[in-house]
């Protein structure tokens, strides 16, 4: 997974955004990463990966690998299909957004 790949597919939050959030905001717990554009608050699939980014950012000796972007997306699909999470209304289970079709009143 590269820095500009999305780690939170529900809210389109990249790994780079999460790393910078940790660097700037200095959260004390991984759960506080939800303050980074809502990361981890949708279907829940990315929470273990957000925890990995948090651990890597706070412990320089930690070297945890991430799946490829394709594998990551496929595993998330399986997560949602198995009923373990539900994508938010503004995103399909494939992570695509329909916000461009929404209008403000």
Helices and strands as residue ranges (DSSP letters): E 6-8, E 13-14, H 15-25, G 30-35, H 47-58, H 69-81, G 99-101
